[in-house]
Amino acid sequence: MKTIKIKFTVLLALFALSLSSCNNDDDSPSQDNLTIYATVKSNAKLSSLAAALEKAGLSGTLNSSGSFTVFAPTNEAFSAFLSKNGYADLNAVPVPALKEILLNHVLSIKVKSSEIVTGYVKTLAKGSASTSNTLSMYIEKNTAVDINGGKTNGGATVTTADIEASNGVIHIVDGVIGLPTIVTHAMANKNFTTLVSALTYNPSSGFAGLLSGTTGSPFTVFAPTNAAFASFLTETGFSGLAAIPANVLETTLKYHVVTGANVQSSALTNGQVVNTAASQSFTVNLTGGAKITDANGRISNIIITDVQCSNGIIHAIDKVLLPKF
């Protein structure tokens, strides 16, 4: 009788385990089966994001089928954003502004952390510079994944990656990612550190401030890389930025800027004469690749195009353009 009793007890335990397994399958779907919005809604650390999505009318978008990547700011990140921008609470943020800020955290493709590489991607947000070209996001992947230069530059850093959802993936970040200006993008990409130094070398010129704002915008900036500046210093014999006379440096920088126009690469034409903020022009040549011939007959290649900012657009070039003096 003892043997029969033991077997019966084991059968009861197995039956109970089977019922428990069935109940779990029916009542507790895995996180992968939840949409991005439902996943955000279920995470207490992302309750501010959930509320913001609802206020901006974007919960339906992230609850629908698709393939998205969302960089999701924490509650603490939203609190810091509201305080920094003088908003009493989420309700004080104008809906149009909130919607674009949130869309600036969303990509239209699914990108897992293993697939992230350093470079530019397109968000779903639009700034005031273009009605058609969505904003660019600069992602730098080293020991951490920084967005638009990290939190100190108006961006953020990924703190938790690869939260799977049925319609994409979520990466939790430590900051609300602001709409990037030309200066934001220049500061985010380490290939433009010399350009940033040049822009900020003479604060009285106000040039960096100009490219951070909307006065005179939209701007089109042809941005020399660090290597371009190094070659320029060698070519001209200046020992460094400090050795360049202030008026020469400012005129040279203005020669790389077009005001009042967001000129995408598709709008460039062969032989096009471009008037700049330095009151001098250069010529675009598309034969054998996009190039610029400056006022001194020097040729620079356009090596990166269409980095869309909220107040303009950046095209990177491999040689500093030199105006006439």
VMD Tcl script that draws the C-alpha trace (Angstrom):
set ca {
  {0.00 0.00 0.00}
  {2.86 2.42 0.67}
  {4.09 2.04 -2.91}
  {0.65 2.80 -4.34}
  {0.30 5.88 -2.08}
  {3.66 7.27 -3.16}
  {2.87 6.82 -6.86}
  {-0.51 8.51 -6.42}
  {1.16 11.49 -4.70}
  {3.63 11.85 -7.57}
  {0.80 11.76 -10.12}
  {-1.05 14.51 -8.25}
  {2.08 16.69 -8.23}
  {2.63 16.21 -11.96}
  {-1.03 17.04 -12.67}
  {-0.77 20.23 -10.60}
  {2.42 21.23 -12.42}
  {0.69 20.66 -15.77}
  {-2.22 22.89 -14.75}
  {0.18 25.59 -13.60}
  {2.05 25.45 -16.91}
  {-1.20 25.76 -18.88}
  {-2.33 28.70 -16.78}
  {0.99 30.50 -17.36}
  {0.69 30.01 -21.12}
  {-2.83 31.42 -21.17}
  {-2.60 34.30 -18.72}
  {1.02 35.53 -18.82}
  {2.27 36.09 -22.35}
  {6.01 36.60 -22.71}
  {7.37 40.14 -23.00}
  {8.18 39.43 -26.66}
  {4.44 39.23 -27.40}
  {3.77 42.73 -26.07}
  {4.00 45.77 -28.31}
  {6.48 48.54 -27.57}
  {3.75 50.69 -26.06}
  {2.44 47.83 -23.90}
  {5.98 47.02 -22.77}
  {6.61 50.66 -21.83}
  {3.24 50.80 -20.06}
  {4.12 47.73 -17.99}
  {7.48 49.12 -16.83}
  {7.18 51.33 -13.72}
  {10.49 53.06 -14.59}
  {8.97 54.25 -17.89}
  {5.62 55.56 -16.64}
  {6.47 59.13 -17.66}
  {7.24 57.97 -21.20}
  {3.95 56.09 -21.32}
  {2.09 59.21 -20.22}
  {3.96 61.34 -22.75}
  {3.15 58.93 -25.59}
  {-0.52 59.07 -24.66}
  {-0.54 62.88 -24.42}
  {1.19 63.22 -27.81}
  {-1.13 60.71 -29.50}
  {1.69 58.29 -30.29}
  {0.63 55.32 -28.17}
  {-1.34 53.91 -31.10}
  {1.68 54.11 -33.39}
  {3.85 52.10 -31.01}
  {0.99 49.71 -30.31}
  {0.58 48.82 -33.98}
  {2.40 46.39 -36.22}
  {5.74 47.50 -37.54}
  {9.42 47.35 -36.78}
  {10.66 50.16 -34.54}
  {13.59 51.00 -32.32}
  {12.74 53.19 -29.34}
  {15.30 54.87 -27.11}
  {13.20 55.10 -23.96}
  {13.98 57.81 -21.35}
  {13.44 56.90 -17.71}
  {11.19 58.79 -15.30}
  {14.28 60.51 -13.89}
  {15.27 61.61 -17.38}
  {11.83 63.16 -17.93}
  {11.98 64.95 -14.59}
  {15.35 66.46 -15.52}
  {14.01 67.47 -18.95}
  {10.97 69.22 -17.46}
  {13.08 71.05 -14.88}
  {15.72 72.12 -17.42}
  {13.10 73.56 -19.78}
  {10.99 75.28 -17.12}
  {7.92 73.04 -17.39}
  {5.95 72.46 -14.20}
  {4.89 69.01 -15.38}
  {4.25 66.98 -18.51}
  {0.92 68.71 -19.13}
  {2.74 72.03 -19.51}
  {4.66 70.81 -22.59}
  {2.91 71.87 -25.82}
  {1.66 68.80 -27.66}
  {3.36 69.60 -31.03}
  {6.73 70.06 -29.31}
  {6.27 66.93 -27.19}
  {5.35 64.87 -30.25}
  {8.51 65.84 -32.14}
  {10.69 65.24 -29.09}
  {9.24 61.76 -28.68}
  {9.55 60.97 -32.40}
  {13.22 61.94 -32.06}
  {13.61 58.79 -29.95}
  {12.15 56.47 -32.60}
  {13.71 54.76 -35.62}
  {11.58 53.12 -38.30}
  {13.75 49.98 -38.26}
  {14.59 47.47 -35.55}
  {18.21 47.78 -34.43}
  {19.46 45.50 -31.67}
  {22.55 46.46 -29.68}
  {24.68 43.93 -31.57}
  {23.73 45.69 -34.82}
  {24.53 49.23 -33.66}
  {27.53 50.83 -35.34}
  {28.94 54.34 -35.02}
  {27.30 56.68 -37.50}
  {24.14 58.52 -38.49}
  {20.59 57.16 -38.56}
  {17.23 58.84 -39.23}
  {14.62 59.38 -36.55}
  {10.91 60.02 -37.20}
  {11.11 63.65 -35.95}
  {11.10 66.83 -38.01}
  {12.64 70.13 -37.01}
  {11.77 73.56 -38.35}
  {14.41 73.46 -41.11}
  {12.75 70.89 -43.37}
  {9.21 69.61 -43.82}
  {10.35 66.41 -45.54}
  {13.82 65.42 -44.30}
  {13.62 63.86 -40.85}
  {16.22 64.58 -38.18}
  {19.51 62.71 -38.01}
  {20.74 60.94 -34.89}
  {24.43 60.31 -34.28}
  {25.18 57.07 -32.48}
  {28.65 56.39 -31.13}
  {29.40 52.87 -29.97}
  {32.42 52.33 -27.76}
  {32.27 50.89 -24.25}
  {28.86 52.59 -24.07}
  {26.32 53.63 -26.70}
  {25.98 57.42 -26.77}
  {23.22 59.23 -28.64}
  {24.01 62.71 -30.04}
  {27.03 63.05 -27.78}
  {25.46 61.84 -24.54}
  {23.42 63.59 -21.86}
  {25.83 66.51 -21.43}
  {25.31 67.40 -25.11}
  {21.52 67.18 -25.08}
  {21.54 63.48 -25.92}
  {21.63 60.31 -23.86}
  {23.44 57.05 -23.12}
  {21.90 53.58 -23.34}
  {21.65 52.03 -19.87}
  {19.60 48.91 -20.66}
  {19.59 47.40 -24.13}
  {17.51 44.94 -26.14}
  {14.12 44.82 -24.46}
  {12.27 42.84 -27.11}
  {8.72 43.66 -28.20}
  {6.44 42.26 -30.88}
  {6.92 45.32 -33.09}
  {10.54 46.17 -32.39}
  {13.06 46.74 -29.62}
  {13.52 49.16 -26.73}
  {16.79 50.56 -25.40}
  {16.42 52.46 -22.12}
  {18.40 55.73 -22.00}
  {19.35 58.17 -19.24}
  {18.20 61.39 -20.91}
  {15.49 62.92 -23.05}
  {17.11 63.45 -26.46}
  {16.58 67.04 -27.58}
  {16.11 68.07 -31.20}
  {19.72 68.49 -32.40}
  {20.98 71.79 -33.77}
  {23.97 72.14 -36.09}
  {26.23 72.74 -33.09}
  {24.75 69.73 -31.26}
  {25.70 67.46 -34.16}
  {29.13 69.05 -34.58}
  {29.88 68.47 -30.90}
  {28.55 64.90 -30.97}
  {30.87 63.67 -33.71}
  {34.53 63.51 -32.65}
  {35.58 64.03 -36.27}
  {34.52 67.67 -35.89}
  {36.31 68.64 -32.66}
  {38.58 71.14 -34.44}
  {35.58 72.74 -36.14}
  {33.88 73.10 -32.76}
  {37.05 74.68 -31.34}
  {37.12 77.09 -34.26}
  {33.45 78.01 -33.80}
  {33.92 78.69 -30.10}
  {37.43 80.19 -30.24}
  {36.16 83.77 -30.47}
  {32.97 83.93 -28.34}
  {32.46 87.61 -29.16}
  {31.70 86.67 -32.78}
  {28.58 84.85 -31.62}
  {28.98 82.44 -34.52}
  {28.50 79.26 -32.48}
  {25.43 80.79 -30.87}
  {24.05 81.64 -34.28}
  {24.35 78.04 -35.46}
  {22.68 76.86 -32.26}
  {19.58 78.97 -32.82}
  {16.97 79.81 -35.41}
  {17.86 83.42 -36.32}
  {18.91 83.32 -39.96}
  {18.01 79.65 -40.21}
  {17.82 77.29 -41.86}
  {21.55 76.95 -42.39}
  {23.51 74.71 -44.71}
  {26.98 74.00 -43.33}
  {29.82 72.38 -45.25}
  {31.79 71.07 -42.28}
  {35.53 70.33 -42.52}
  {36.76 67.29 -40.61}
  {39.66 67.31 -38.17}
  {41.92 65.95 -40.95}
  {40.79 68.79 -43.22}
  {41.76 71.37 -40.60}
  {45.12 69.68 -40.01}
  {45.90 69.89 -43.75}
  {44.71 73.51 -43.81}
  {47.10 74.51 -41.02}
  {49.98 72.78 -42.79}
  {49.08 74.40 -46.10}
  {48.78 77.92 -44.69}
  {51.66 77.67 -42.23}
  {49.61 78.56 -39.16}
  {50.82 76.75 -36.05}
  {47.25 76.31 -34.77}
  {43.85 77.96 -34.54}
  {45.23 80.51 -32.07}
  {47.70 81.71 -34.71}
  {44.96 82.53 -37.23}
  {43.87 86.20 -37.05}
  {40.32 86.41 -35.67}
  {38.91 88.12 -38.76}
  {40.51 85.54 -41.06}
  {39.12 82.64 -39.02}
  {35.63 84.13 -38.85}
  {35.48 84.89 -42.57}
  {36.76 81.39 -43.34}
  {34.09 79.82 -41.14}
  {31.34 81.94 -42.69}
  {32.55 80.80 -46.12}
  {31.32 77.31 -45.14}
  {27.80 78.48 -44.28}
  {24.75 79.23 -46.41}
  {21.99 81.13 -44.59}
  {18.28 80.89 -45.21}
  {18.41 77.52 -46.99}
  {18.32 73.84 -46.05}
  {20.16 72.52 -49.13}
  {19.95 68.75 -49.36}
  {22.45 66.86 -51.50}
  {19.70 66.05 -54.01}
  {19.36 69.81 -54.69}
  {23.02 70.25 -55.62}
  {23.65 70.58 -59.35}
  {26.74 70.48 -61.52}
  {28.25 73.95 -61.89}
  {26.01 75.40 -59.19}
  {27.31 78.65 -57.71}
  {26.64 78.82 -53.97}
  {26.57 82.16 -52.15}
  {27.82 82.01 -48.57}
  {27.58 84.01 -45.35}
  {31.06 85.40 -46.11}
  {29.59 87.29 -49.11}
  {31.71 85.12 -51.40}
  {30.71 82.09 -53.46}
  {32.05 78.66 -54.38}
  {31.11 76.23 -57.15}
  {29.71 72.70 -56.90}
  {30.98 70.05 -59.32}
  {29.31 66.63 -59.49}
  {31.59 65.00 -62.07}
  {33.27 61.97 -60.50}
  {31.59 62.62 -57.15}
  {30.37 65.72 -55.35}
  {33.09 68.36 -55.02}
  {33.46 72.04 -54.19}
  {35.85 74.44 -55.90}
  {36.56 77.42 -53.66}
  {37.50 81.00 -54.58}
  {41.16 80.00 -54.85}
  {40.58 77.04 -57.18}
  {41.13 74.49 -54.40}
  {38.94 71.37 -54.52}
  {37.23 69.69 -51.57}
  {35.26 66.43 -51.67}
  {31.87 66.16 -50.00}
  {32.25 62.94 -47.98}
  {29.11 62.87 -45.80}
  {25.76 64.32 -46.84}
  {22.41 65.29 -45.36}
  {22.97 65.28 -41.61}
  {19.64 66.90 -40.82}
  {19.48 69.20 -37.82}
  {16.54 71.10 -36.34}
  {17.89 74.41 -37.72}
  {19.67 73.26 -40.86}
  {21.74 70.60 -42.53}
  {25.41 69.51 -42.52}
  {27.54 68.09 -45.32}
  {31.07 67.01 -44.30}
  {34.04 67.94 -46.50}
  {37.67 66.80 -46.56}
  {39.33 70.19 -47.16}
  {38.81 73.61 -45.58}
  {37.38 76.08 -48.09}
  {39.48 79.21 -48.43}
  {37.88 82.56 -49.41}
  {39.70 85.47 -51.00}
  {41.37 87.93 -48.63}
}
mol new
graphics top color blue
foreach p $ca { graphics top sphere $p radius 0.5 }
foreach p [lrange $ca 0 end-1] q [lrange $ca 1 end] { graphics top cylinder $p $q radius 0.2 }
display resetview
